[in-house]
Amino acid sequence: LMTAITLAGYSWLDADNLRKAMGKKIPAEMEAQKEKFLAGCAAKGGMTAYQAEGVWKLIEPFAAYGFNKAHAASYGKVAYQTAYMKANFPDDYMSALMSADAGDVETVALHVAECLRLGIKVLPPDVNESFETFAVTAPMVIRFGLNSIKNFGDGVAHAVIAERAEHGPYQSLGDFAVRVPSGVVNKKSIESLIKAGALDRYGERAAMLEKTEELSAINKRDDTHEDQGALFVASHSTPVVTLSPIVTPLTDKLLWEKELLGIYVSGHPIDNHKEVLDKYPRSIYNAIHEDRAGMPLIVGGLIEMVKPILTKKGDRMGFVTIADREAAIECVVFPEVFAKHKSELEVGKVALIKGKLSRRNGIPSLIVDKVKGL
């Protein structure tokens, strides 16, 4: 503020407007302030245009990122503390971090990728190990929380955990179905538990899905006593649920996890192409956050969405979303490229995409030049 007042003749109000413009980080406002500042320096201080430009170049970077010493010291202390926690207690630190960001699927995906880099296993939820949010269940092992499952309310998770805490782990599918309070779970929530992997210890997901009606019927017993679940255990009359000997395809597991947890947990469709993708080490997250607008780059990942549209001329083009373990980016495929690579631009396919990074209104996208299906 004092630089603008002393050198460029700003009033206190004008100087505060400059501060606000810097805080908003809007290029158009900063450009207007630059013209005002240079004119003020010439009029008040008799500075040459070269000198005034030099002073502005010292001020301008502060608009990108700057704060006072009090903030710097506080942030520095927190940065040191979190770095210490991550270095010495990585599983506890990453579990707490994912719990804090539990509502942000994209950020959680980034944390899961970091866990893999650190050698920490991240596993699907489990009725005998999970709590309501992320938790360390063994050294260097983190489990998803039951609240992470979509279509699975907080009350259901709390009831499952409370029953386990009072009467011990669930011993079987029938034991689980009979002990969870009737009316708390329903067929849909049992199906969600199975698909998310929370009942994997009892069998194959596909086989258990065949028994959702039976499990729901067991749970909807006539509760004549609130401790009836415990009575079943005590009297050894826990229903036996027999599963068929079918195997769940990994692709189904991954699709269900993506649907219910927001990310792939048991693996990732791009894992089968690791050798090829490792030749192009720039992740989508890095591509988005590096200052590479207009520069060519190659990213690899899973095609999650293809949205064809017609241009004004009647040509077909498309908007495509490609994702790796950490992030996703929208790709703009103009008619000529879309026609040439249409067969490779299909949902569920893994591909390499070459293009140029574009930022429109601050939102990154990839203007596609070439697609290579893997």
N, C-alpha and C positions, 0 to 999 in steps of 0.2 A: 504493500500500500504506500509506504513512504517513498519508494523509488518512483512510483507514478506521480505522486504529489510533488516531490522535489524536482525531478527531472523533466516531467511532461506537463506540469501545471494542473494536474487533476484536482478537482475539489474532493472533499471527503466522500461525497455521494458518488462521484464518478469513479473514485478509487474502489469503493465498495462494489459498484457494478462490475468493475474489472475482476474483482475477487469472485463474484458470483459466476461470471462467464467462465472463469478458469475452473470453478467447481463443477459446472455443468458439462465441461469438456465437449462443447458443441463447436465444430470447426468454423461454421459460418459466423458465430458470435465472436470467436477469437480473432478471426480475420478482420472483422469490423473494429475490434479493440486495437488491433495492430495498427491500422491506419490512423486511428485517433491518437495512439501513443506516439507514433513517428512524427505526426504533425505537431503534437504538443512539445516534443523534444526540440524540434526545429524552431518553434516560436518562442519557447521560454528559455531554453538553455543555449540557443545558438549552435546546437550540435549539427554536424554534417549528417547526411542521410546514412552514410557508412557507419558512423559512430552510433547513431540511434538504432540502426539495424542490429549492430553488435550487442547493444544492451537488451534489445527485445529477444535475441537468441538466447540470452542468459535467463530471461524470465519465462519464455515459452515452455521449456521442458517441465517446469513446475506444474503446468496445467495438466500434463499427462498423468503425473503422480507426485504428490507432495503433501507433507504435513509437518507440524511443528515438532520440536525436540521432545516435548512431553509425550506425544503419541509415539514417536520413534523409540523412546526408551521403553515404553509399555509393551509395544509390539515386539521389540527385541527380547524382552524378558520372557514373554509368552512363547516366542519362537524357540528360545533356548530350552524352555521347560518341555515343550512338545517334542523337540528333537531328542532330548534326553529320554523321554518316555518311549518314543518310537525305537530308539537305538537299544534300550535295555529291557523294555517290556512290549515288544512289537505286537503280540497277539492281543493283549489287554488294550493297548492303544488303538489298534485298528478296529477292535470290537466297539469301543466307545465312540470312535469316529463314525462308524457306520450307523450306530444307534442314533447319533445326533442328526445324521442326514437321512434317516430311514424313509422320509416321505419323498425324497428326490431320487428317482430310479437311476437317472443318468450319473449322478454323483456316486451313488452306491456301486454302480458298475465300475466306475473308475477306481474306487477303493478295493473292490474285489480283485481287479487286475493288479493292483499294487500288492495285495496279499499274496497272490501267486508269485510275484517277483520276489517277495520276502520269504517264500517257502512256507507260508501259512495256508493250510487247507480251509476252504470255505465250503461248508456242507449244507444241504437242504435242511429244512426244519425237521424235528423229530419229537414225537409226543412224549418220549421218556427223557429227552435231554434239553430240549429248547425251553426258553422262557419267553416272555412276551416280546422282547426285542433281542437283538444280536447278543450272543454270550460266548465266552470261551468255555468249551466243554472238556478240553484236554489240552496239554501243551501244544501250542501252534495249531490249534483247531478251533474254528469259529463256526457256530451254528446260526442259521437264520432263525429269527424269532417267529412264534406262531402268529403274531400280529402282522407279519410281513405278507401273509397269505391273503390275496384278494377274496372278497366274498366271505370273509371269516371274521366276524365281529370281535371286539375286545372282550365282550362278555364270555364268548365261547372259549377263547384262549385262556382267560382267567379261570374258568371252571375246569378246564382240562388240567391246568397246572396245579390248582388247589386240590383236586382229587388225588393227583399223583403225590403231592406233598403229604397228604393225610394218610393214604393207604398204600403208598409205594408204587413202583413202576408198573405199567400195564404189561401183563404177561403174554397176552395174545390179542388177536382181533376181537374175539368174543369177549374177552376180559375188558377191553377198551370200551366196546359197545355197551356192555351192561353196567359199567361203573360210571361213565359220564352221565351226569344228571339228565333224566328224560326231559325233553322240551328245550334243552340248551343247544343240542346239535340236531340237525336234520339231514335228509338225504344229500342236499346240496353241499353242506359243510363237510360231510364225510367224504364226498366226492372230491372236494377241494383239498382235503388233507391227503388223500391218496395221490392225486395228481401232482401235488407239490412235493411229494416224497416223505411226508411226515410219518407214514406208516410202513416205510420200506423194510423195516426190521422184521415184519411179519410175512412178507412175500412180494411177488411181482405186482407192480401197479396195475397192469392190464387184468391180471387175475382177480385182484381185489375189487376193481371197478365192476366186475360181474356180480359182486356180492353186496352192492350198496343198498339194494332193497332189503336184503336179509339183515344187514347190519342196522339199518334204520328201524326195522321191525323189532329187533332185539332191544334197541334203545327205547322204543315207545312202549315198553312194558307198563303194566299198571302199578304205579308207585304207591304202595300202601304204607311204606315206611321210608323215611328219608335216608336211612342207612342201608337200603336194600342192596345197593352195589356191594357194600362190604359183606352183607349176608351171603351173596352169591359166592364170593371168594371163600368165605369161611366154610360154607357147606359143600365146596368143591363142585358146584353145579354150574360153573361157567360154561356157556354155550360154546361148542366147537364149530368153527367156520372152516369148511373144507374148500381149498382153492384148487382150481384146475392147473395143470402143469404147462402154462404158456409163458413165454418170455416177452418182456416189453421191449420193443425196438427203441434204441437210443434216440432216434429222431422224435418219437412220440414223447419220451421223457423231456427232451429239450423244449419241444413246443409247449408242453404243459407248464414247465417251469417258467418259460417266457410269459405265458398267459397269466399265471397266478403269482409269480414272484417279481415279474418285471424284467428279469435277466435270466440267462442260461447259467445253471449252477453245476450240473453233473458233467458238463463239457461245453463245447461250442462247435457249431457247424464248421467253423474255419479250421478246427484242429486237424482235420484230415488233409489240409493243404499247407501245413506249417512250413514244410521245407521250401515251398515256392514263395510263400508270403514273407518268410524271413529274409529273402533277398531284397525286399522293399521295406526297410525297417521303420519308415515314418508312419506312425499310427495316425488314425483319423483325428484323434484328440490333438496331437502335435500339429497336424496340418491346419486345423482350425485356429489354433492359438499362436502359431508362428506368423510373423509379418511377411507373408509370401503372396499377397494379392497380385494377380496378374502373372505369376510365375508358374511354369509347368510342374506338375507333380503326379506321382502314381500312388494310389491307395488301394488296399485290398480289403475285402470283407464280404459279408452276407447281404444279398439284396433282400431287403425287408418289405419294400413297397414299390410298385410301379403304377404310376397314374398317367395314362395316355390322355392327351388333349388334342384338339384340332386348332391349328393356327387360323388367322383371318383368311389365308389363301386356301384353306382346306387341307393343308398338309398335317400329318400326324407327328407329334413330338411327345416328349414325356418328362415327368418329374419322378426321379428315382431316389429312394433312400437306401444307402449302403452303410453297414455298421460292422465294427469289429468288437473286441471285448470291452473297449473303453468308451466309445462314443459312436455317434452316427452323423451323417451329413447328407443334405439334400443335393442331388445332382440334376443339372438341367441338361437334357439331351435334345438338341435341335433336330429338325426333320431328317437331314441327310444322315447324321450319325445314328438316329433312332431307327431308320429304315435298314441301315447296314448291319446293326448289331441287335435287332429286335429279338432274335432267337436266344441271345445270351442274357437279355434283360428280363429275367423271369424271377418272381418271388421264390426264395428258397435256394437260389443258386449262389455259389461263391464265385467272385470275379475280381479281376484287377481293372481299375478304371484310371485312365490317364486323362488329365484335363488341366484347367487353370482355375485357381482359387479366385472367387469373386466375393466382394463384400458390398451388399446393397442394404442401405440403412443399418449398417452394423451387423447384418445377418450373413454368415458365411454360406457359400454354396460352391459347387464344383461345376464348371462349364465343361462338359465332356467332349473329348476328342476321339477317344478310342476305348473299347471294352474288350476284355479277354476273359471268357469264361474258363473256370478251372474244373 
